[in-house]
Amino acid sequence: MEERFESWRQRISLFLGPLLAFFLLILPMPGLCRDAHVLAAIIGWIVVWWIGEPIPIPISALLGAVLCILGGVADARTVLAPFAEPTIFLFMGSFILARAMSVHALDRRFAFAILGNRWIAERSWRILFAFGGIAAFLSLWISNTATTAMMFPIGIGIVSAMAGLLEKQSGRRIDPTRFRFATAMMLMAAYASSAGGIGTPVGTPPNLIGIAMIEKFAGVKIPFFQWMLFAVPMLLVMYLVLFLLLVVLHKPELPVIKGSREYVRQELESLGPWSRGQKNTLAAFLVTVALWVTPGFLSVFWGTASPPAQWYGGHLPEAAAALIGAGLLFLLPVNWRKKEFTITWRQAADIDWGTLLLFGGGLSLGNLMFSLGLADHVGRSLLRLSGAESLWGVTLAAVFIAILASEATSNTAAANMVVPVVISLALAGGFNPVPPALGAILGCSWGFMLPVSTPPNAIVYGSGLVPITRMIRAGAIFDLAGGLVIWAGLRLLLPLVGLA
């Protein structure tokens, strides 16, 4: 059924995109200039293709830029300039760091070391809690897809240990797909990885996309440390909600899983002692994180307008810090005599270039929407339709609009679609655009109902341990609970950090 749905989704959207563009071109749009009218048709086409994915999403983003040039919306220099935004290079540096962690198995070493802790031992609920905590923490720094892909086999191993224990006790063959605990472990791998990404600006692409748009369209810069001041407390609350939800919905069959600790110990031993590559990667990672959080400390102690904070922001922005960390990987030797370094270009080149192209294309369309007045027109229209008359009413609507969009398409595409419209909607209503924009950014990471909603969902669904009905049930509840936590967290925390 899923394969048929995917096939029809792609076929229908392939033709629906151009048809919608043609319809929007012939539809009268009073109040818009000719270029804004053409841009609206192009965006309609691209949004349909982002949702339906008849071609890869990054190629759709590039197509949108090309259509803007061909349609005379703007010249090539204006349209393509966002593909060289500093945030692109922040993405690139963080992706290379994450790639080095994967190449040298540093992420797996951290995960197995924590799961082998004595306190966690072989208690089911403790294993589940620690398993999800590791996924959430790793997702602060590497992509949710990479985190899920790493945690997935670890979870399968623990579930297999549980199945072996039950087989010994019962004397009969046990089907792991019937385990409630197996479902909980798989959902935790996906959900905690996606939720953890909200904790830092580099945790997930929508964060960086939204931060760049807030700075460009609202004139407000959110430093790395300031983001963490409100995002990390929200993440902690959300993780507790997720853990309680999974325990209630999928209560473990056995309170104690004998053999799971032995499995983790064997896996950790198989990694051997710390390698030079792991030590170098950890050093580069710590240097980068230190450079990222230093502006926050400078702002706390001396203020954002102080000479040290101003100098640091001008000479060591977050994009430069990420590139410094990535550059260290090519300088720190693994074997000096053989001229082998921590990472090779071939390894570094195996990063998610598609996300960089998608970000550039989305930012390009967003720039044009604002410069031609289309975003303001759409924002005022939505404001009239929504009936929202307060800042926090608009923020609540923004959160759940983003959640619904992320269920239909990738969180990165959802951020490119929703955030500029939400900013314009807030400006049209005379509200501070930062809280609604942040609500939309965080809401874009909340797509948990369907396997097609996000790659982590698809990964764990492919295990066969997560029936679609259980994913929909848990995802719908977590979507609703997470949306409310986001809204309440923003309302409570943003005034404390000076963003509302």
C-alpha positions as CSV (number, residue, x, y, z in Angstrom):
1,M,0.0,0.0,0.0
2,E,2.8,2.4,0.9
3,E,4.6,1.7,-2.5
4,R,1.3,2.3,-4.4
5,F,0.7,5.5,-2.4
6,E,4.2,6.8,-3.2
7,S,3.9,5.9,-6.9
8,W,0.5,7.8,-7.2
9,R,1.8,10.7,-5.2
10,Q,4.7,11.2,-7.5
11,R,2.7,10.7,-10.7
12,I,-0.1,13.1,-9.7
13,S,2.3,15.8,-8.5
14,L,4.4,15.6,-11.7
15,F,1.5,17.0,-13.7
16,L,-0.3,18.9,-10.9
17,G,2.7,21.3,-10.4
18,P,2.8,22.7,-13.9
19,L,-1.0,22.7,-14.1
20,L,-1.2,24.7,-10.9
21,A,1.4,27.2,-12.2
22,F,-0.6,27.7,-15.4
23,F,-3.9,28.2,-13.4
24,L,-2.2,30.8,-11.2
25,L,-0.8,32.6,-14.2
26,I,-4.2,33.1,-15.8
27,L,-5.9,33.8,-12.4
28,P,-6.3,37.5,-11.8
29,M,-4.3,38.7,-8.8
30,P,-5.2,42.3,-8.1
31,G,-2.6,44.1,-6.0
32,L,0.4,42.2,-7.3
33,C,2.8,43.4,-10.0
34,R,3.6,41.2,-13.0
35,D,6.8,39.8,-11.5
36,A,5.1,38.9,-8.2
37,H,2.3,37.2,-10.2
38,V,4.8,35.0,-12.1
39,L,6.6,34.3,-8.9
40,A,3.4,33.1,-7.2
41,A,2.9,30.6,-10.1
42,I,6.4,29.3,-9.9
43,I,6.2,28.9,-6.1
44,G,2.9,27.0,-6.5
45,W,4.6,24.6,-8.9
46,I,7.7,24.1,-6.7
47,V,5.7,23.6,-3.5
48,V,3.6,20.8,-5.2
49,W,6.8,19.1,-6.3
50,W,8.3,19.5,-2.9
51,I,5.3,17.7,-1.4
52,G,4.9,15.1,-4.1
53,E,8.6,14.6,-4.9
54,P,8.3,13.5,-8.6
55,I,11.9,14.6,-8.9
56,P,14.4,15.0,-6.0
57,I,13.6,17.9,-3.8
58,P,16.9,19.7,-4.2
59,I,16.5,19.6,-8.0
60,S,13.0,21.1,-7.5
61,A,14.7,24.0,-5.6
62,L,17.2,24.5,-8.4
63,L,14.3,24.4,-11.0
64,G,12.5,27.1,-9.0
65,A,15.6,29.4,-9.3
66,V,15.9,28.6,-13.0
67,L,12.2,29.4,-13.7
68,C,12.6,32.7,-11.9
69,I,15.4,33.6,-14.2
70,L,13.6,32.4,-17.4
71,G,10.4,34.1,-16.3
72,G,12.1,37.5,-15.9
73,V,11.3,37.7,-12.2
74,A,14.9,38.8,-11.4
75,D,18.3,38.6,-13.0
76,A,20.6,35.5,-12.5
77,R,22.9,37.3,-10.0
78,T,19.9,38.2,-7.7
79,V,18.3,34.8,-7.9
80,L,21.5,32.8,-7.4
81,A,23.2,34.9,-4.7
82,P,21.5,33.1,-1.8
83,F,23.3,29.9,-2.8
84,A,26.4,31.6,-1.4
85,E,24.9,32.7,1.9
86,P,27.1,32.2,5.0
87,T,24.6,29.7,6.4
88,I,25.4,27.4,3.4
89,F,29.0,27.1,4.7
90,L,27.8,26.6,8.3
91,F,25.8,23.6,6.9
92,M,28.9,22.4,5.0
93,G,31.2,22.6,8.0
94,S,28.9,20.8,10.4
95,F,28.1,18.1,7.8
96,I,31.8,17.4,7.4
97,L,32.3,17.2,11.2
98,A,29.4,14.8,11.4
99,R,30.8,12.7,8.5
100,A,34.1,12.4,10.4
101,M,32.3,11.2,13.5
102,S,30.7,8.5,11.4
103,V,33.9,7.5,9.6
104,H,35.8,7.0,12.8
105,A,32.8,5.5,14.7
106,L,33.0,8.2,17.4
107,D,29.2,8.4,17.6
108,R,28.9,4.7,18.1
109,R,31.6,4.7,20.9
110,F,29.6,7.4,22.8
111,A,26.4,5.5,22.4
112,F,27.7,2.1,23.6
113,A,29.6,3.7,26.4
114,I,26.4,5.3,27.8
115,L,24.3,2.2,27.3
116,G,26.9,0.1,29.2
117,N,26.5,2.2,32.3
118,R,25.9,0.3,35.5
119,W,22.8,2.4,36.4
120,I,21.2,1.5,33.1
121,A,22.2,-2.1,33.4
122,E,19.4,-4.3,32.0
123,R,16.3,-2.5,33.1
124,S,13.8,-2.1,30.2
125,W,12.6,1.5,31.0
126,R,16.1,2.7,31.8
127,I,17.4,1.3,28.5
128,L,14.6,3.0,26.7
129,F,15.3,6.3,28.5
130,A,19.1,6.2,27.9
131,F,18.6,5.0,24.3
132,G,16.4,8.0,23.5
133,G,18.6,10.4,25.4
134,I,21.7,9.3,23.4
135,A,19.7,9.8,20.2
136,A,18.5,13.3,21.3
137,F,22.0,14.4,22.3
138,L,23.7,13.2,19.1
139,S,21.0,14.9,17.1
140,L,22.0,18.2,18.6
141,W,25.1,18.0,16.5
142,I,24.5,15.6,13.6
143,S,21.5,15.1,11.4
144,N,18.4,13.3,12.6
145,T,18.7,10.9,9.7
146,A,22.3,10.0,10.5
147,T,21.5,9.6,14.2
148,T,18.6,7.3,13.5
149,A,20.7,5.3,11.1
150,M,23.3,4.8,13.8
151,M,20.9,4.1,16.7
152,F,18.7,1.7,14.6
153,P,21.1,-1.3,14.6
154,I,21.8,-0.8,18.3
155,G,18.1,-0.9,19.1
156,I,17.7,-4.0,16.9
157,G,20.5,-5.7,18.9
158,I,18.9,-4.9,22.2
159,V,15.5,-6.2,21.0
160,S,17.2,-9.4,19.7
161,A,18.7,-9.9,23.1
162,M,15.2,-9.6,24.6
163,A,13.8,-12.1,22.1
164,G,16.5,-14.6,22.9
165,L,15.8,-14.3,26.6
166,L,12.1,-14.9,26.1
167,E,12.8,-17.9,23.9
168,K,14.9,-19.4,26.6
169,Q,12.2,-18.8,29.2
170,S,9.3,-20.1,27.1
171,G,11.0,-22.8,25.0
172,R,9.4,-21.6,21.8
173,R,10.2,-19.3,18.9
174,I,9.5,-15.6,19.6
175,D,8.5,-13.1,16.9
176,P,10.1,-9.8,17.8
177,T,7.5,-7.9,15.6
178,R,5.0,-8.6,18.3
179,F,6.9,-6.9,21.0
180,R,5.5,-3.7,22.4
181,F,9.0,-2.9,23.7
182,A,10.5,-3.4,20.1
183,T,8.0,-0.8,18.8
184,A,8.9,1.6,21.6
185,M,12.6,1.2,20.9
186,M,12.2,1.9,17.1
187,L,9.9,4.9,17.7
188,M,12.2,6.3,20.3
189,A,15.1,6.1,17.8
190,A,13.2,8.1,15.2
191,Y,11.3,10.5,17.4
192,A,14.2,11.4,19.8
193,S,16.5,12.0,16.8
194,S,14.0,14.4,15.2
195,A,13.1,16.1,18.5
196,G,16.8,16.5,19.6
197,G,17.5,18.6,16.5
198,I,15.7,21.6,17.9
199,G,18.3,22.0,20.7
200,T,21.0,23.8,18.7
201,P,21.0,25.9,15.5
202,V,22.9,23.1,13.7
203,G,20.8,20.3,14.9
204,T,18.5,20.2,11.9
205,P,18.3,22.3,8.7
206,P,15.0,24.1,9.5
207,N,16.8,25.8,12.4
208,L,19.5,27.4,10.3
209,I,17.0,28.1,7.5
210,G,14.7,29.9,9.9
211,I,17.5,31.8,11.7
212,A,18.8,33.1,8.3
213,M,15.3,34.2,7.3
214,I,14.6,35.9,10.7
215,E,17.8,37.8,10.3
216,K,17.2,38.7,6.7
217,F,13.5,39.5,6.8
218,A,13.0,40.6,10.4
219,G,16.4,42.1,11.1
220,V,16.9,40.0,14.3
221,K,20.1,37.9,14.8
222,I,19.8,34.9,17.1
223,P,23.3,33.8,18.3
224,F,24.1,30.1,18.9
225,F,24.0,30.3,22.7
226,Q,20.8,32.4,22.8
227,W,19.0,29.8,20.8
228,M,20.1,27.1,23.2
229,L,18.9,29.1,26.2
230,F,15.2,28.6,25.1
231,A,15.5,25.5,22.9
232,V,17.3,23.1,25.3
233,P,14.8,23.5,28.2
234,M,12.0,22.9,25.7
235,L,13.8,19.8,24.4
236,L,14.1,18.4,27.9
237,V,10.4,18.8,28.5
238,M,9.6,17.3,25.1
239,Y,11.8,14.3,25.8
240,L,10.1,13.6,29.1
241,V,6.7,13.8,27.3
242,L,8.0,11.4,24.6
243,F,9.4,8.9,27.1
244,L,6.2,8.8,29.1
245,L,4.1,8.5,26.0
246,L,6.0,5.5,24.7
247,V,6.1,3.8,28.1
248,V,2.3,4.2,28.4
249,L,1.5,3.1,24.8
250,H,4.1,0.3,24.6
251,K,4.8,-1.0,28.1
252,P,7.8,-3.4,28.1
253,E,7.0,-7.1,28.3
254,L,9.9,-7.7,30.6
255,P,11.2,-5.3,33.4
256,V,14.7,-6.8,33.0
257,I,16.4,-7.7,29.7
258,K,19.2,-10.0,30.7
259,G,21.9,-10.1,28.0
260,S,21.4,-6.6,26.7
261,R,24.4,-5.3,28.7
262,E,26.5,-8.1,27.4
263,Y,25.6,-7.2,23.9
264,V,26.5,-3.6,24.4
265,R,29.8,-4.6,26.1
266,Q,30.8,-6.8,23.2
267,E,30.0,-4.1,20.7
268,L,32.0,-1.5,22.6
269,E,35.0,-4.0,22.8
270,S,34.8,-4.6,19.1
271,L,35.6,-0.9,18.6
272,G,38.9,-1.4,20.3
273,P,40.9,1.4,22.1
274,W,40.5,5.0,21.1
275,S,42.0,5.5,17.7
276,R,43.9,8.6,16.6
277,G,41.1,9.5,14.2
278,Q,38.6,9.5,17.0
279,K,40.7,11.7,19.2
280,N,41.3,14.1,16.4
281,T,37.6,14.2,15.5
282,L,36.7,14.9,19.1
283,A,39.3,17.7,19.3
284,A,38.0,19.4,16.1
285,F,34.4,19.0,17.3
286,L,35.1,20.5,20.8
287,V,37.0,23.4,19.2
288,T,34.0,24.1,16.9
289,V,31.5,23.9,19.7
290,A,33.6,26.3,21.8
291,L,33.7,28.8,19.0
292,W,30.0,28.5,18.5
293,V,29.1,29.2,22.2
294,T,31.7,31.8,22.9
295,P,29.5,34.7,21.5
296,G,26.8,33.8,24.0
297,F,29.1,34.0,26.9
298,L,30.5,37.3,25.7
299,S,26.9,38.6,25.4
300,V,26.0,37.4,28.9
301,F,29.0,39.0,30.6
302,W,29.5,42.1,28.6
303,G,26.4,42.6,26.5
304,T,25.7,42.1,22.8
305,A,26.8,45.7,22.0
306,S,30.2,45.4,23.8
307,P,33.4,45.7,21.8
308,P,34.5,42.0,22.5
309,A,31.1,40.7,21.3
310,Q,31.1,42.9,18.3
311,W,34.6,42.0,17.3
312,Y,34.0,38.3,17.7
313,G,30.7,38.4,15.7
314,G,32.5,40.2,12.9
315,H,35.6,38.0,12.8
316,L,34.4,34.6,13.9
317,P,30.8,34.1,12.9
318,E,29.2,30.6,13.2
319,A,29.9,29.8,9.5
320,A,33.6,30.5,9.9
321,A,33.8,28.5,13.2
322,A,32.2,25.5,11.4
323,L,34.8,25.7,8.6
324,I,37.6,26.0,11.0
325,G,36.5,22.8,12.7
326,A,36.1,21.1,9.3
327,G,39.5,22.4,8.2
328,L,41.2,20.9,11.3
329,L,40.1,17.5,10.2
330,F,42.3,17.8,7.1
331,L,45.3,19.1,9.2
332,L,45.3,16.7,12.2
333,P,47.3,13.6,11.1
334,V,46.4,10.0,11.7
335,N,49.7,8.8,10.3
336,W,52.2,11.6,9.6
337,R,54.7,9.5,7.8
338,K,52.1,8.2,5.4
339,K,50.5,11.7,5.1
340,E,47.2,10.3,6.3
341,F,44.9,12.8,8.0
342,T,41.7,12.6,10.0
343,I,39.4,12.8,6.9
344,T,40.0,12.6,3.2
345,W,38.3,14.7,0.6
346,R,36.6,11.6,-0.8
347,Q,35.1,11.0,2.6
348,A,34.2,14.6,3.2
349,A,32.6,14.9,-0.2
350,D,30.1,12.2,0.8
351,I,27.8,14.7,2.7
352,D,24.3,15.8,2.0
353,W,24.8,18.3,-0.8
354,G,21.1,18.2,-1.6
355,T,20.3,20.0,1.6
356,L,22.7,22.8,0.7
357,L,20.9,23.2,-2.7
358,L,17.5,23.0,-1.1
359,F,18.4,25.7,1.4
360,G,19.8,28.0,-1.3
361,G,16.7,27.5,-3.5
362,G,14.3,28.1,-0.6
363,L,16.1,31.2,0.5
364,S,16.2,32.5,-3.1
365,L,12.4,32.1,-3.4
366,G,11.9,33.7,0.1
367,N,14.0,36.7,-0.9
368,L,12.0,37.3,-4.0
369,M,8.7,36.9,-2.1
370,F,9.7,39.7,0.2
371,S,11.3,42.0,-2.4
372,L,8.3,41.8,-4.8
373,G,5.6,42.1,-2.1
374,L,4.2,38.6,-2.5
375,A,5.0,37.6,1.1
376,D,3.2,40.6,2.4
377,H,0.2,39.9,0.2
378,V,0.0,36.3,1.3
379,G,0.6,37.2,4.9
380,R,-2.3,39.7,5.0
381,S,-4.6,37.3,3.3
382,L,-3.8,34.5,5.8
383,L,-4.2,37.0,8.7
384,R,-7.8,37.8,7.5
385,L,-8.6,34.1,7.0
386,S,-7.1,32.9,10.4
387,G,-8.8,35.6,12.5
388,A,-5.8,35.6,14.8
389,E,-5.8,38.9,16.6
390,S,-2.9,38.5,19.0
391,L,0.8,37.7,18.8
392,W,0.4,34.3,20.6
393,G,-2.6,33.4,18.5
394,V,-0.6,33.9,15.4
395,T,2.3,31.9,17.0
396,L,-0.1,29.0,17.8
397,A,-1.4,28.9,14.3
398,A,2.2,29.0,12.9
399,V,3.2,26.0,15.0
400,F,0.5,23.7,13.8
401,I,0.6,25.0,10.2
402,A,4.3,23.9,10.2
403,I,3.5,20.6,11.8
404,L,0.9,19.8,9.1
405,A,3.3,20.9,6.4
406,S,6.1,18.6,7.8
407,E,3.7,15.6,7.7
408,A,3.3,16.1,4.0
409,T,6.9,16.9,3.0
410,S,10.4,17.1,4.4
411,N,11.1,19.4,7.3
412,T,13.6,21.4,5.2
413,A,11.1,21.9,2.5
414,A,8.4,22.8,5.0
415,A,10.6,25.4,6.6
416,N,11.3,27.0,3.2
417,M,7.5,27.1,2.5
418,V,6.2,28.2,5.9
419,V,8.7,30.4,7.6
420,P,8.7,33.4,5.2
421,V,4.9,33.4,5.0
422,V,4.6,33.3,8.8
423,I,7.1,36.2,9.1
424,S,5.1,38.2,6.6
425,L,1.8,37.3,8.3
426,A,3.2,38.7,11.6
427,L,4.5,41.8,10.1
428,A,1.2,42.4,8.3
429,G,-0.6,42.2,11.7
430,G,1.9,44.5,13.4
431,F,3.3,41.8,15.6
432,N,6.8,40.9,16.6
433,P,7.7,38.3,13.9
434,V,10.2,36.4,15.9
435,P,7.9,34.2,18.1
436,P,5.7,33.1,15.2
437,A,8.7,32.4,13.1
438,L,10.4,30.4,15.8
439,G,7.1,28.5,16.3
440,A,7.1,27.6,12.6
441,I,10.8,26.6,12.7
442,L,10.3,24.3,15.6
443,G,7.0,22.9,14.3
444,C,8.8,21.9,11.0
445,S,10.7,19.3,13.1
446,W,7.4,17.8,14.3
447,G,6.3,15.3,11.7
448,F,5.8,11.9,13.4
449,M,2.6,10.3,12.1
450,L,3.7,8.7,8.8
451,P,6.7,6.8,7.4
452,V,6.9,9.4,4.6
453,S,6.9,12.4,7.0
454,T,10.6,12.2,7.7
455,P,13.6,9.9,6.9
456,P,13.9,8.7,10.6
457,N,10.3,7.5,10.4
458,A,11.0,5.7,7.2
459,I,14.1,4.0,8.6
460,V,12.4,2.5,11.7
461,Y,9.3,1.6,9.7
462,G,11.4,-0.5,7.4
463,S,12.4,-2.6,10.4
464,G,9.0,-4.3,10.4
465,L,8.8,-3.7,14.2
466,V,6.5,-0.6,13.9
467,P,3.0,-1.3,12.6
468,I,1.6,1.7,10.7
469,T,-1.3,2.0,13.1
470,R,1.1,2.3,16.1
471,M,3.1,5.0,14.3
472,I,0.0,7.0,13.5
473,R,-1.3,6.7,17.0
474,A,1.9,7.7,18.8
475,G,2.8,10.3,16.1
476,A,-0.6,12.0,16.3
477,I,-0.4,12.3,20.1
478,F,3.2,13.5,20.0
479,D,2.4,16.0,17.3
480,L,-0.4,17.5,19.4
481,A,1.6,17.4,22.7
482,G,4.8,18.7,21.0
483,G,2.9,21.6,19.4
484,L,1.4,22.7,22.7
485,V,4.8,22.4,24.4
486,I,6.5,24.5,21.7
487,W,3.8,27.2,22.0
488,A,3.9,27.3,25.8
489,G,7.7,27.1,25.9
490,L,8.1,30.0,23.5
491,R,5.6,32.1,25.5
492,L,7.4,31.4,28.8
493,L,11.0,31.5,27.7
494,L,11.3,34.0,24.8
495,P,10.7,37.0,27.1
496,L,13.4,35.7,29.5
497,V,16.0,35.5,26.7
498,G,15.0,38.9,25.1
499,L,13.3,37.7,22.0
500,A,9.7,38.6,22.8
